[in-house]
Amino acid sequence: MFGSRDGHWSVMWFRERVHASWYLLVPLALFIALAGGTGRLFPRTTTALFGIVAFRLWDDVTDLPHDRKYHPERVLCRLVTTTEPLLYALGGLAFTAASIGFTRAAIAPFLGAVLASQGAFAARVVWPGLRGLFAHVILLKVPALVLGLALPDTPPLVVLGRAITLYGVVAAYELVHDEDARRGPLAPALVLVDLVCLCAGPALWLIHDRVF
């Protein structure tokens, strides 16, 4: 574990994996909230950010074999046991789900993303060459949070279009910045999926504007 000079692992992990990327994570949380409407923006953005951070910690815990090989300098790689980080992650996900449920928003998409992520985490251990595919599955958390935090008075077709578009953006970003995913056998198919999302999302907005 870490000595008093280093501080608790959670503080070090937060600095390394959240604070260092705040310029990406905070805007993402804001866009997730805005995609579902502009009302109650601060609590909805906060819930989205909390969910993103909890997912990131969960992802880091389950991806330790890969990180110990390619990123041994990361904080979690130096832990003897990951029981505590896993409990923190699951607690964060439970808090996010409770926050979504408390606002009477749709909790089912978020729970679905949790289940999909669990499957992807388990599968990438068996098929490490398909990391790009499993990353795209894990990124379903983004549209799930959009749908889960959307305001009731926002047209469902608009929310769905925005969720799909935002998924296309983050999935394309992940593919560009993940060298293993770019070299993977499914890279062309993933590029196609991202392009379809980036086209289909705005198309749904257009359909709503034309029909309703």
GROMACS elastic network, one bead per residue, 0.5 to 0.9 nm:
[ bonds ]
;  ai    aj funct       b0    kb
    1     8     6  0.84905   500
    1     9     6  0.77308   500
    1    78     6  0.71505   500
    1    79     6  0.55395   500
    1    80     6  0.65454   500
    1    81     6  0.87194   500
    2     5     6  0.78545   500
    2     6     6  0.58301   500
    2     7     6  0.64851   500
    2     8     6  0.65166   500
    2     9     6  0.67126   500
    2    78     6  0.84815   500
    2    79     6  0.80998   500
    3     6     6  0.54230   500
    3     7     6  0.63443   500
    3     8     6  0.78360   500
    4     7     6  0.50425   500
    4     8     6  0.74966   500
    6     9     6  0.80001   500
    6    12     6  0.75844   500
    7    10     6  0.82919   500
    7    11     6  0.66753   500
    7    12     6  0.69007   500
    8    11     6  0.55209   500
    8    12     6  0.66174   500
    8    13     6  0.87462   500
    9    12     6  0.51011   500
    9    13     6  0.59209   500
    9    14     6  0.84395   500
    9    75     6  0.68181   500
    9    76     6  0.74641   500
    9    79     6  0.81881   500
    9    85     6  0.85779   500
   10    13     6  0.50343   500
   10    14     6  0.60104   500
   10    15     6  0.85896   500
   10    75     6  0.88272   500
   10    85     6  0.76069   500
   10    88     6  0.88579   500
   11    14     6  0.51336   500
   11    15     6  0.63009   500
   11    16     6  0.86469   500
   12    15     6  0.51716   500
   12    16     6  0.61366   500
   12    17     6  0.85468   500
   12    75     6  0.67299   500
   13    17     6  0.57635   500
   13    18     6  0.75291   500
   13    19     6  0.89838   500
   13    57     6  0.85325   500
   13    74     6  0.80021   500
   13    75     6  0.58775   500
   13    76     6  0.72694   500
   14    17     6  0.54326   500
   14    19     6  0.60763   500
   14    20     6  0.82913   500
   14    53     6  0.88298   500
   15    18     6  0.58042   500
   15    20     6  0.60656   500
   15    21     6  0.88752   500
   16    19     6  0.64207   500
   16    20     6  0.56703   500
   16    21     6  0.81574   500
   16    74     6  0.77334   500
   16    75     6  0.77406   500
   17    20     6  0.59709   500
   17    21     6  0.64803   500
   17    22     6  0.88026   500
   17    53     6  0.87311   500
   17    56     6  0.80896   500
   17    57     6  0.84420   500
   17    74     6  0.89561   500
   18    21     6  0.52304   500
   18    22     6  0.58707   500
   18    25     6  0.74912   500
   18    53     6  0.70791   500
   18    56     6  0.86291   500
   19    22     6  0.50565   500
   19    23     6  0.84464   500
   19    25     6  0.89508   500
   20    23     6  0.79602   500
   21    24     6  0.55355   500
   21    25     6  0.62047   500
   21    26     6  0.84994   500
   22    26     6  0.55316   500
   22    27     6  0.81123   500
   23    26     6  0.59986   500
   23    27     6  0.66401   500
   23    28     6  0.87845   500
   24    27     6  0.57354   500
   24    28     6  0.61857   500
   24    29     6  0.88012   500
   25    28     6  0.50662   500
   25    29     6  0.61923   500
   25    30     6  0.86472   500
   25    49     6  0.70360   500
   25    52     6  0.75992   500
   25    53     6  0.83317   500
   26    29     6  0.51492   500
   26    30     6  0.62266   500
   26    31     6  0.86698   500
   26    45     6  0.83599   500
   26    46     6  0.89919   500
   26    49     6  0.66331   500
   27    31     6  0.60506   500
   27    32     6  0.84909   500
   28    31     6  0.51129   500
   28    32     6  0.61333   500
   28    33     6  0.86915   500
   28    48     6  0.85368   500
   28    49     6  0.79465   500
   28    52     6  0.88962   500
   28   142     6  0.86657   500
   28   166     6  0.89025   500
   28   170     6  0.88180   500
   29    32     6  0.50610   500
   29    33     6  0.63579   500
   29    34     6  0.86799   500
   29    44     6  0.85676   500
   29    45     6  0.54112   500
   29    46     6  0.73997   500
   29    47     6  0.82336   500
   29    48     6  0.51476   500
   29    50     6  0.86701   500
   29    51     6  0.89260   500
   29    52     6  0.75918   500
   29   142     6  0.88411   500
   30    33     6  0.51804   500
   30    34     6  0.61051   500
   30    35     6  0.85483   500
   30    41     6  0.80395   500
   30    42     6  0.85764   500
   30    44     6  0.83704   500
   30    45     6  0.52291   500
   30    46     6  0.83564   500
   30    48     6  0.77610   500
   30    49     6  0.80642   500
   31    35     6  0.59341   500
   31    36     6  0.87922   500
   31    45     6  0.81891   500
   31   146     6  0.86532   500
   31   166     6  0.81045   500
   32    35     6  0.53062   500
   32    36     6  0.70324   500
   32    44     6  0.86190   500
   32    45     6  0.72447   500
   32    48     6  0.68551   500
   32   142     6  0.71188   500
   32   143     6  0.77434   500
   32   145     6  0.67420   500
   32   146     6  0.51039   500
   32   147     6  0.88464   500
   32   149     6  0.80878   500
   32   150     6  0.87563   500
   32   162     6  0.88001   500
   32   163     6  0.78220   500
   32   166     6  0.78486   500
   33    36     6  0.55785   500
   33    37     6  0.67366   500
   33    38     6  0.73844   500
   33    39     6  0.89909   500
   33    40     6  0.89912   500
   33    41     6  0.64486   500
   33    42     6  0.85393   500
   33    44     6  0.57221   500
   33    45     6  0.52397   500
   33    46     6  0.88619   500
   33    47     6  0.88758   500
   33    48     6  0.70047   500
   33   145     6  0.82032   500
   33   146     6  0.64666   500
   33   149     6  0.66699   500
   33   150     6  0.71579   500
   34    37     6  0.50361   500
   34    38     6  0.54936   500
   34    39     6  0.85261   500
   34    41     6  0.72525   500
   34    44     6  0.88728   500
   34    45     6  0.82072   500
   34   146     6  0.84523   500
   34   150     6  0.84401   500
   35    38     6  0.80915   500
   35   146     6  0.63149   500
   35   147     6  0.86588   500
   35   149     6  0.89913   500
   35   150     6  0.72480   500
   35   158     6  0.83200   500
   35   159     6  0.61523   500
   35   160     6  0.88502   500
   35   161     6  0.89355   500
   35   162     6  0.56641   500
   35   163     6  0.68574   500
   35   166     6  0.84945   500
   36    39     6  0.87814   500
   36   146     6  0.59907   500
   36   147     6  0.70282   500
   36   148     6  0.86606   500
   36   149     6  0.64414   500
   36   151     6  0.56659   500
   36   152     6  0.86405   500
   36   154     6  0.64061   500
   36   155     6  0.88314   500
   36   156     6  0.89309   500
   36   158     6  0.83452   500
   36   159     6  0.56018   500
   36   160     6  0.89282   500
   36   162     6  0.80231   500
   36   163     6  0.84741   500
   37    40     6  0.85971   500
   37    41     6  0.79285   500
   37   149     6  0.89182   500
   37   150     6  0.63266   500
   37   151     6  0.58417   500
   37   152     6  0.88631   500
   37   153     6  0.81100   500
   37   154     6  0.60030   500
   37   159     6  0.82571   500
   38    41     6  0.56263   500
   38   151     6  0.82781   500
   39    42     6  0.85730   500
   39    44     6  0.86578   500
   39   151     6  0.73645   500
   40    43     6  0.60701   500
   40    44     6  0.63305   500
   40    45     6  0.86289   500
   40   151     6  0.87988   500
   41    44     6  0.52935   500
   41    45     6  0.58910   500
   41    46     6  0.84559   500
   42    45     6  0.51809   500
   42    46     6  0.60742   500
   42    47     6  0.86098   500
   43    46     6  0.50004   500
   43    47     6  0.61155   500
   43    48     6  0.85808   500
   44    47     6  0.51036   500
   44    48     6  0.61776   500
   44    49     6  0.86360   500
   44    99     6  0.89361   500
   44   100     6  0.85106   500
   44   149     6  0.64728   500
   44   150     6  0.87273   500
   45    48     6  0.50320   500
   45    49     6  0.61380   500
   45    50     6  0.85490   500
   45   149     6  0.88988   500
   46    49     6  0.51168   500
   46    50     6  0.61038   500
   46    51     6  0.85723   500
   47    50     6  0.50655   500
   47    51     6  0.61618   500
   47    52     6  0.86422   500
   47    95     6  0.88216   500
   47    96     6  0.61208   500
   47    99     6  0.68168   500
   47   100     6  0.76217   500
   47   145     6  0.89618   500
   47   149     6  0.84419   500
   48    51     6  0.51204   500
   48    52     6  0.62075   500
   48    53     6  0.87181   500
   48    96     6  0.77861   500
   48   142     6  0.87507   500
   48   145     6  0.64712   500
   48   146     6  0.83263   500
   48   149     6  0.79000   500
   49    52     6  0.50507   500
   49    53     6  0.62034   500
   49    54     6  0.85710   500
   50    53     6  0.52351   500
   50    54     6  0.61662   500
   50    55     6  0.86283   500
   50    92     6  0.70646   500
   50    93     6  0.81799   500
   50    95     6  0.84776   500
   50    96     6  0.66447   500
   51    54     6  0.50873   500
   51    55     6  0.61191   500
   51    56     6  0.85325   500
   51    92     6  0.68540   500
   51    93     6  0.61120   500
   51    95     6  0.83243   500
   51    96     6  0.55339   500
   51    97     6  0.83763   500
   51   141     6  0.85471   500
   51   145     6  0.80074   500
   52    55     6  0.51634   500
   52    56     6  0.61382   500
   52    57     6  0.87488   500
   52    93     6  0.89780   500
   52   141     6  0.78721   500
   52   142     6  0.80871   500
   52   145     6  0.89134   500
   53    57     6  0.62556   500
   53    58     6  0.86076   500
   53    89     6  0.83204   500
   53    92     6  0.80368   500
   54    57     6  0.52405   500
   54    58     6  0.62147   500
   54    59     6  0.85473   500
   54    88     6  0.77740   500
   54    90     6  0.72813   500
   54    91     6  0.80644   500
   54    92     6  0.50693   500
   54    93     6  0.57395   500
   54    96     6  0.84297   500
   55    58     6  0.50439   500
   55    59     6  0.59922   500
   55    60     6  0.85592   500
   55    89     6  0.68817   500
   55    90     6  0.85937   500
   55    92     6  0.81870   500
   55    93     6  0.71308   500
   55   114     6  0.85219   500
   55   117     6  0.88382   500
   55   138     6  0.86962   500
   55   141     6  0.80542   500
   56    60     6  0.61283   500
   56    61     6  0.86382   500
   56    89     6  0.81936   500
   57    60     6  0.50576   500
   57    61     6  0.61938   500
   57    62     6  0.87123   500
   57    85     6  0.72544   500
   57    86     6  0.76437   500
   57    88     6  0.80383   500
   57    89     6  0.56132   500
   58    61     6  0.51947   500
   58    62     6  0.63234   500
   58    63     6  0.85388   500
   58    85     6  0.77927   500
   58    86     6  0.62627   500
   58    87     6  0.89872   500
   58    88     6  0.84410   500
   58    89     6  0.51548   500
   58    90     6  0.72642   500
   58    93     6  0.89743   500
   59    62     6  0.53422   500
   59    63     6  0.59890   500
   59    64     6  0.86957   500
   59    89     6  0.88625   500
   59   117     6  0.85829   500
   59   121     6  0.75284   500
   59   138     6  0.85555   500
   60    63     6  0.50671   500
   60    64     6  0.62085   500
   60    67     6  0.80213   500
   60    76     6  0.76857   500
   61    64     6  0.56149   500
   61    76     6  0.72870   500
   61    82     6  0.67190   500
   61    83     6  0.89945   500
   61    85     6  0.69171   500
   61    86     6  0.64082   500
   61    89     6  0.85892   500
   62    65     6  0.79039   500
   62    86     6  0.85036   500
   62   121     6  0.64508   500
   62   122     6  0.83052   500
   62   125     6  0.89618   500
   63    66     6  0.55884   500
   63    67     6  0.62823   500
   63    68     6  0.87113   500
   63   121     6  0.76395   500
   63   124     6  0.88121   500
   63   125     6  0.83967   500
   64    68     6  0.58112   500
   64    69     6  0.84687   500
   64    76     6  0.74755   500
   64    77     6  0.65233   500
   65    68     6  0.53056   500
   65    69     6  0.65777   500
   65    70     6  0.89014   500
   65    77     6  0.86114   500
   65   125     6  0.86961   500
   66    69     6  0.53297   500
   66    70     6  0.62008   500
   66    71     6  0.77205   500
   66   128     6  0.88398   500
   67    70     6  0.50426   500
   67    72     6  0.60007   500
   67    73     6  0.86240   500
   67    74     6  0.75487   500
   67    76     6  0.88394   500
   67    77     6  0.70170   500
   68    71     6  0.55870   500
   68    73     6  0.80070   500
   68    74     6  0.80762   500
   68    76     6  0.88796   500
   68    77     6  0.56834   500
   68    78     6  0.87194   500
   69    72     6  0.61424   500
   70    73     6  0.88409   500
   71    74     6  0.59445   500
   71    77     6  0.80424   500
   72    75     6  0.82203   500
   72    76     6  0.87821   500
   72    77     6  0.58398   500
   72    78     6  0.77969   500
   73    76     6  0.86965   500
   73    77     6  0.69922   500
   73    78     6  0.78632   500
   74    77     6  0.55789   500
   74    78     6  0.72850   500
   75    78     6  0.56579   500
   75    79     6  0.72754   500
   76    79     6  0.53576   500
   76    80     6  0.87894   500
   76    81     6  0.89251   500
   76    82     6  0.75064   500
   76    85     6  0.82729   500
   77    80     6  0.82901   500
   78    81     6  0.89598   500
   79    82     6  0.65927   500
   81    84     6  0.75542   500
   81    85     6  0.86566   500
   82    85     6  0.53861   500
   82    86     6  0.61345   500
   82    87     6  0.86402   500
   83    86     6  0.52218   500
   83    87     6  0.62390   500
   83    88     6  0.87091   500
   84    87     6  0.51034   500
   84    88     6  0.62107   500
   84    89     6  0.86547   500
   85    89     6  0.61509   500
   85    90     6  0.86472   500
   86    89     6  0.50351   500
   86    90     6  0.61525   500
   86    91     6  0.83858   500
   87    90     6  0.51509   500
   87    91     6  0.58855   500
   87    92     6  0.84120   500
   88    91     6  0.50690   500
   88    92     6  0.60894   500
   88    93     6  0.86853   500
   89    92     6  0.50561   500
   89    93     6  0.62860   500
   89    94     6  0.86355   500
   90    93     6  0.50375   500
   90    94     6  0.61154   500
   90    95     6  0.85445   500
   91    94     6  0.50202   500
   91    95     6  0.61145   500
   91    96     6  0.85773   500
   92    95     6  0.50537   500
   92    96     6  0.61723   500
   92    97     6  0.86320   500
   93    96     6  0.50277   500
   93    97     6  0.61623   500
   93    98     6  0.85520   500
   93   114     6  0.82587   500
   94    97     6  0.50780   500
   94    98     6  0.61006   500
   94    99     6  0.85468   500
   95    98     6  0.50257   500
   95    99     6  0.60846   500
   95   100     6  0.86243   500
   96    99     6  0.50314   500
   96   100     6  0.62174   500
   96   101     6  0.85585   500
   96   110     6  0.89012   500
   97   100     6  0.51323   500
   97   101     6  0.61120   500
   97   102     6  0.84887   500
   97   107     6  0.65699   500
   97   110     6  0.70998   500
   97   111     6  0.74918   500
   98   102     6  0.59006   500
   98   103     6  0.86683   500
   98   107     6  0.85567   500
   99   102     6  0.50140   500
   99   103     6  0.64473   500
   99   104     6  0.88449   500
   99   105     6  0.89891   500
  100   103     6  0.54560   500
  100   104     6  0.66689   500
  100   105     6  0.56239   500
  100   106     6  0.70550   500
  100   107     6  0.60161   500
  100   110     6  0.86027   500
  100   145     6  0.88867   500
  100   148     6  0.65849   500
  100   149     6  0.64313   500
  101   104     6  0.50392   500
  101   105     6  0.58339   500
  101   106     6  0.70701   500
  101   107     6  0.58596   500
  101   148     6  0.87517   500
  102   105     6  0.75413   500
  103   106     6  0.88711   500
  103   149     6  0.82700   500
  104   107     6  0.81838   500
  105   147     6  0.83832   500
  105   148     6  0.57290   500
  105   149     6  0.57666   500
  105   150     6  0.68362   500
  105   151     6  0.72022   500
  105   152     6  0.76431   500
  106   109     6  0.67791   500
  106   110     6  0.79221   500
  106   147     6  0.67507   500
  106   149     6  0.68711   500
  106   150     6  0.77864   500
  107   110     6  0.54476   500
  107   111     6  0.63855   500
  107   112     6  0.86917   500
  107   144     6  0.87555   500
  107   145     6  0.88032   500
  107   147     6  0.84728   500
  107   148     6  0.54046   500
  107   149     6  0.82902   500
  108   111     6  0.51872   500
  108   112     6  0.60584   500
  108   113     6  0.86596   500
  108   144     6  0.84715   500
  108   148     6  0.73196   500
  109   113     6  0.62218   500
  109   114     6  0.87365   500
  109   141     6  0.84491   500
  109   143     6  0.82623   500
  109   145     6  0.73217   500
  109   146     6  0.89110   500
  109   147     6  0.65713   500
  109   148     6  0.59928   500
  110   113     6  0.50801   500
  110   114     6  0.63599   500
  110   115     6  0.88096   500
  110   140     6  0.89919   500
  110   141     6  0.67945   500
  110   143     6  0.87611   500
  110   145     6  0.60067   500
  110   147     6  0.80356   500
  110   148     6  0.61132   500
  111   114     6  0.50139   500
  111   115     6  0.63470   500
  111   116     6  0.86210   500
  111   144     6  0.83512   500
  112   115     6  0.51652   500
  112   116     6  0.61057   500
  112   117     6  0.85247   500
  112   140     6  0.89634   500
  112   141     6  0.86714   500
  112   144     6  0.77557   500
  113   117     6  0.59712   500
  113   118     6  0.85094   500
  113   137     6  0.82700   500
  113   138     6  0.73061   500
  113   139     6  0.83771   500
  113   140     6  0.58749   500
  113   141     6  0.52033   500
  113   142     6  0.86707   500
  113   143     6  0.88721   500
  113   144     6  0.62312   500
  113   145     6  0.87166   500
  114   117     6  0.51419   500
  114   118     6  0.62297   500
  114   119     6  0.87623   500
  114   138     6  0.83316   500
  114   140     6  0.89710   500
  114   141     6  0.74009   500
  115   118     6  0.50937   500
  115   119     6  0.63833   500
  115   120     6  0.87133   500
  116   119     6  0.51681   500
  116   120     6  0.62290   500
  116   121     6  0.86585   500
  116   137     6  0.66477   500
  116   138     6  0.68715   500
  116   140     6  0.79709   500
  116   141     6  0.88782   500
  117   121     6  0.59928   500
  117   122     6  0.85325   500
  117   134     6  0.81525   500
  117   135     6  0.87849   500
  117   137     6  0.64852   500
  117   139     6  0.82200   500
  117   140     6  0.80666   500
  117   141     6  0.80776   500
  118   121     6  0.51448   500
  118   122     6  0.63092   500
  118   123     6  0.86008   500
  118   138     6  0.83846   500
  119   122     6  0.52420   500
  119   123     6  0.60575   500
  119   124     6  0.86748   500
  119   134     6  0.87749   500
  119   137     6  0.88791   500
  120   124     6  0.60635   500
  120   125     6  0.87695   500
  120   131     6  0.89720   500
  120   133     6  0.86075   500
  120   134     6  0.51484   500
  120   135     6  0.76732   500
  120   137     6  0.64931   500
  120   138     6  0.66270   500
  121   124     6  0.55871   500
  121   125     6  0.69242   500
  121   134     6  0.74107   500
  121   135     6  0.89545   500
  121   138     6  0.81271   500
  122   125     6  0.56420   500
  122   126     6  0.71202   500
  123   126     6  0.52432   500
  123   127     6  0.60783   500
  123   128     6  0.80053   500
  123   130     6  0.88426   500
  123   134     6  0.76157   500
  124   129     6  0.77175   500
  124   130     6  0.66686   500
  124   131     6  0.60776   500
  124   133     6  0.89168   500
  124   134     6  0.65039   500
  125   128     6  0.56711   500
  126   129     6  0.89348   500
  127   130     6  0.57957   500
  127   131     6  0.76583   500
  128   131     6  0.56717   500
  129   132     6  0.80753   500
  129   180     6  0.78304   500
  129   181     6  0.82079   500
  129   184     6  0.64073   500
  129   185     6  0.79865   500
  130   133     6  0.54564   500
  130   134     6  0.65192   500
  130   135     6  0.87066   500
  130   180     6  0.86485   500
  130   181     6  0.73214   500
  130   184     6  0.64622   500
  130   185     6  0.75551   500
  130   186     6  0.73350   500
  131   134     6  0.51351   500
  131   135     6  0.59440   500
  131   136     6  0.85866   500
  131   180     6  0.71645   500
  131   181     6  0.60183   500
  131   184     6  0.77974   500
  132   135     6  0.50716   500
  132   136     6  0.63430   500
  132   137     6  0.88181   500
  132   174     6  0.82877   500
  132   175     6  0.68896   500
  132   178     6  0.77190   500
  132   180     6  0.71888   500
  132   182     6  0.74479   500
  132   184     6  0.69650   500
  132   186     6  0.74939   500
  132   187     6  0.72320   500
  132   190     6  0.77622   500
  133   136     6  0.51973   500
  133   137     6  0.65184   500
  133   138     6  0.88709   500
  133   181     6  0.76834   500
  133   184     6  0.88788   500
  133   186     6  0.71088   500
  133   187     6  0.82596   500
  133   190     6  0.71499   500
  134   138     6  0.62093   500
  134   139     6  0.85677   500
  135   138     6  0.50195   500
  135   139     6  0.61245   500
  135   140     6  0.88945   500
  135   171     6  0.80457   500
  135   174     6  0.78018   500
  135   175     6  0.86988   500
  135   181     6  0.85577   500
  136   139     6  0.50597   500
  136   140     6  0.68063   500
  136   167     6  0.88819   500
  136   171     6  0.60212   500
  136   174     6  0.81629   500
  136   175     6  0.86383   500
  136   190     6  0.80664   500
  137   140     6  0.54712   500
  137   141     6  0.82471   500
  138   141     6  0.62469   500
  138   142     6  0.87616   500
  139   142     6  0.58258   500
  139   143     6  0.80196   500
  139   167     6  0.71930   500
  139   170     6  0.74989   500
  139   171     6  0.67707   500
  139   174     6  0.89712   500
  140   143     6  0.56901   500
  140   144     6  0.60963   500
  140   145     6  0.86119   500
  140   167     6  0.70374   500
  140   171     6  0.89976   500
  141   145     6  0.60103   500
  141   146     6  0.86064   500
  141   167     6  0.88136   500
  142   145     6  0.52744   500
  142   146     6  0.63932   500
  142   147     6  0.88228   500
  142   163     6  0.74521   500
  142   166     6  0.73970   500
  142   167     6  0.62283   500
  142   170     6  0.81723   500
  143   147     6  0.61465   500
  143   148     6  0.83343   500
  143   160     6  0.81136   500
  143   162     6  0.82861   500
  143   164     6  0.64436   500
  143   165     6  0.87007   500
  143   166     6  0.69820   500
  143   167     6  0.59256   500
  144   147     6  0.51972   500
  144   148     6  0.58636   500
  144   149     6  0.84736   500
  144   163     6  0.77796   500
  145   149     6  0.58576   500
  145   150     6  0.82017   500
  145   163     6  0.85820   500
  146   149     6  0.54397   500
  146   150     6  0.58926   500
  146   159     6  0.73795   500
  146   160     6  0.83017   500
  146   162     6  0.81266   500
  146   163     6  0.58042   500
  146   166     6  0.89011   500
  147   150     6  0.52963   500
  147   151     6  0.88352   500
  147   156     6  0.87183   500
  147   159     6  0.68035   500
  147   160     6  0.71612   500
  147   163     6  0.70271   500
  148   151     6  0.88043   500
  150   153     6  0.84915   500
  150   154     6  0.69709   500
  150   156     6  0.86581   500
  150   159     6  0.70143   500
  151   154     6  0.55877   500
  151   155     6  0.88494   500
  152   155     6  0.78140   500
  152   156     6  0.83985   500
  153   156     6  0.85653   500
  154   157     6  0.86440   500
  154   158     6  0.71949   500
  154   159     6  0.67904   500
  155   158     6  0.53179   500
  155   159     6  0.63420   500
  155   160     6  0.87130   500
  155   208     6  0.84021   500
  156   159     6  0.50421   500
  156   160     6  0.60433   500
  156   161     6  0.85063   500
  157   160     6  0.51001   500
  157   161     6  0.61001   500
  157   162     6  0.86070   500
  157   204     6  0.63692   500
  157   205     6  0.69342   500
  157   207     6  0.84463   500
  157   208     6  0.64883   500
  158   161     6  0.50820   500
  158   162     6  0.61647   500
  158   163     6  0.85189   500
  158   201     6  0.85374   500
  158   202     6  0.87910   500
  158   204     6  0.66525   500
  158   205     6  0.53130   500
  158   206     6  0.88778   500
  158   208     6  0.68455   500
  159   162     6  0.51787   500
  159   163     6  0.60445   500
  159   164     6  0.86158   500
  159   205     6  0.86203   500
  160   163     6  0.50154   500
  160   164     6  0.61483   500
  160   165     6  0.85463   500
  160   201     6  0.73463   500
  160   204     6  0.76559   500
  160   205     6  0.87159   500
  161   164     6  0.52500   500
  161   165     6  0.61617   500
  161   166     6  0.86184   500
  161   197     6  0.88341   500
  161   200     6  0.71377   500
  161   202     6  0.60429   500
  161   203     6  0.73739   500
  161   204     6  0.51135   500
  161   205     6  0.59331   500
  162   165     6  0.50538   500
  162   166     6  0.60559   500
  162   167     6  0.84692   500
  162   201     6  0.58527   500
  162   202     6  0.72845   500
  162   204     6  0.84396   500
  162   205     6  0.78441   500
  163   166     6  0.52299   500
  163   167     6  0.61272   500
  163   168     6  0.86571   500
  163   201     6  0.73615   500
  164   167     6  0.50642   500
  164   168     6  0.62485   500
  164   169     6  0.87765   500
  164   197     6  0.55667   500
  164   198     6  0.72361   500
  164   200     6  0.73217   500
  164   201     6  0.51309   500
  164   202     6  0.86619   500
  165   168     6  0.50699   500
  165   169     6  0.63711   500
  165   170     6  0.89079   500
  165   194     6  0.88568   500
  165   197     6  0.56222   500
  165   199     6  0.75442   500
  165   200     6  0.73643   500
  165   202     6  0.69122   500
  166   169     6  0.50543   500
  166   170     6  0.63263   500
  166   171     6  0.84438   500
  166   197     6  0.83821   500
  166   198     6  0.79007   500
  166   201     6  0.82904   500
  167   170     6  0.53543   500
  167   171     6  0.58727   500
  167   172     6  0.83420   500
  167   194     6  0.79024   500
  167   197     6  0.71540   500
  167   198     6  0.81690   500
  168   171     6  0.51929   500
  168   172     6  0.59481   500
  168   173     6  0.84736   500
  168   193     6  0.77888   500
  168   195     6  0.69085   500
  168   196     6  0.78528   500
  168   198     6  0.52307   500
  168   199     6  0.88152   500
  168   201     6  0.85798   500
  169   172     6  0.52859   500
  169   173     6  0.61889   500
  169   174     6  0.86889   500
  169   194     6  0.74071   500
  169   197     6  0.83728   500
  169   198     6  0.70324   500
  170   174     6  0.61280   500
  170   175     6  0.86200   500
  170   194     6  0.89317   500
  171   174     6  0.50613   500
  171   175     6  0.62218   500
  171   176     6  0.86852   500
  171   190     6  0.85544   500
  171   191     6  0.88707   500
  171   194     6  0.64365   500
  172   175     6  0.50616   500
  172   176     6  0.61874   500
  172   177     6  0.86691   500
  172   190     6  0.84095   500
  172   191     6  0.71372   500
  172   194     6  0.58739   500
  172   195     6  0.82593   500
  173   176     6  0.51883   500
  173   177     6  0.62404   500
  173   178     6  0.85513   500
  174   177     6  0.52650   500
  174   178     6  0.58991   500
  174   181     6  0.84176   500
  175   178     6  0.53021   500
  175   179     6  0.76435   500
  175   180     6  0.87828   500
  175   181     6  0.59930   500
  175   182     6  0.61104   500
  175   187     6  0.79917   500
  175   190     6  0.80416   500
  175   191     6  0.78898   500
  176   179     6  0.73820   500
  176   181     6  0.82942   500
  176   182     6  0.69710   500
  177   181     6  0.85371   500
  177   182     6  0.83360   500
  178   181     6  0.53339   500
  178   182     6  0.63570   500
  178   183     6  0.88448   500
  179   182     6  0.50997   500
  179   183     6  0.63044   500
  179   184     6  0.85931   500
  180   183     6  0.52361   500
  180   184     6  0.60686   500
  181   185     6  0.83276   500
  181   186     6  0.79558   500
  181   187     6  0.63451   500
  182   185     6  0.83886   500
  182   186     6  0.83893   500
  182   187     6  0.54507   500
  182   188     6  0.84773   500
  183   186     6  0.83814   500
  183   187     6  0.66968   500
  184   187     6  0.54962   500
  184   188     6  0.88210   500
  185   188     6  0.76746   500
  185   189     6  0.86239   500
  186   189     6  0.53029   500
  186   190     6  0.61682   500
  186   191     6  0.86762   500
  187   190     6  0.50823   500
  187   191     6  0.61557   500
  187   192     6  0.86421   500
  188   191     6  0.51002   500
  188   192     6  0.63034   500
  188   193     6  0.87503   500
  189   192     6  0.50353   500
  189   193     6  0.62643   500
  189   194     6  0.87240   500
  190   194     6  0.61921   500
  190   195     6  0.85872   500
  191   194     6  0.51338   500
  191   195     6  0.62036   500
  191   196     6  0.86177   500
  192   195     6  0.50976   500
  192   196     6  0.61114   500
  192   197     6  0.86159   500
  193   196     6  0.51272   500
  193   197     6  0.62566   500
  193   198     6  0.86864   500
  194   197     6  0.51546   500
  194   198     6  0.62171   500
  194   199     6  0.86933   500
  195   198     6  0.50439   500
  195   199     6  0.62220   500
  195   200     6  0.84625   500
  196   199     6  0.51525   500
  196   200     6  0.57618   500
  196   201     6  0.83410   500
  197   200     6  0.50573   500
  197   201     6  0.58458   500
  197   202     6  0.87506   500
  198   201     6  0.58186   500
  198   202     6  0.71496   500
  199   202     6  0.59641   500
  199   203     6  0.63546   500
  200   204     6  0.63158   500
  200   205     6  0.89674   500
  201   204     6  0.53766   500
  201   205     6  0.68493   500
  201   206     6  0.89844   500
  202   205     6  0.50917   500
  202   206     6  0.63168   500
  202   207     6  0.87108   500
  203   207     6  0.61789   500
  203   208     6  0.86431   500
  204   207     6  0.50089   500
  204   208     6  0.62060   500
  204   209     6  0.86333   500
  205   208     6  0.51297   500
  205   209     6  0.62072   500
  205   210     6  0.86266   500
  206   209     6  0.50794   500
  206   210     6  0.60910   500
  206   211     6  0.84835   500
  207   210     6  0.51363   500
  207   211     6  0.58873   500
  207   212     6  0.80805   500
  208   211     6  0.52880   500
  208   212     6  0.54978   500
  209   212     6  0.57764   500
